Amino acid sequence: MSLNFYWYPKCGTCRKAKKWLEEHGKEITEIHIAEQTPSKEEIKALYEKSGLELKKFFNTSGLKYRELNLKEKLYHMSEDEQLELLASDGMLLKRPITSDGEKVMVGFKEDQFEKNWM
């Protein structure tokens, strides 16, 4: 079974996660998060399966996040507006996002990967 792996190749965390998956024999379908930004519907499906708060899908350390002053704005935005915003620019999405169609993980923590993908 292949995992969908939404990533940005220049991101160090993404490269570490990819290396971990490859070393553990996981088949992945790479999706370049900036060139093939997931649609609003795709992001909503990932979010709903993740069990996380929607704000966890935002790349809070990204330049775009700071430029748009989203730390202040997110609290005043509806879920629909946040999803719309995430779908508008892949660089706003925290990465990597890894999914097998049922489980979804955002970011990379080795112990969490072991728990979910082994």
Secondary structure, DSSP 4 states (H G I P E B T S, - for coil): -EEEEEE-TT-HHHHHHHHHHHHTT-EEEEEETTTSPPPHHHHHHHHHHHTS-GGGGB-TTSHHHHHTTHHHHGGGS-HHHHHHHHHH-GGGB-S-EEE-SS-EEES--HHHHHHHH-
